[in-house]
Amino acid sequence: MARLREEYQKFIDRNTEIIALGPNSPAAFQQFWEDEGIPFIGLPDPDHSVARVYRQEVNLFKLGRMPLNCVVDKKGYIRFAHYGKSMRDIPTNTDLFQVIDELNKSSA
């Protein structure tokens, strides 16, 4: 399964931006982003305030935050949300492309 960063240009080609949140402190998060060369936007959320707004589950028995993938339209509405049940429960990029393509068609 291709990771988001590997197909980032395909998201950009669809007029889509990726924003990833992480539980680390700002300094640790920035260091990780730089070390990994991640091309999209990363925002630290150490106090889980954004995670709570989107109802992202935090499960310490499963290594922290459960995956949450959302597609939010330009007006700020969540048009797709996938709440993962484990760290491996993540939609494929192809699944996300389908959602984005449908949204782009309906707004054309």
PyMOL commands that set and color helices and strands:
alter all, ss='L'
color gray80, all
select helices_A, chain A and resi 4-13+26-36+49-53+60-62+93-106
alter helices_A, ss='H'
color red, helices_A
select strands_A, chain A and resi 19-22+41-44+58-59+64-65+68-72+78-83
alter strands_A, ss='S'
color yellow, strands_A
deselect
rebuild
show_as cartoon
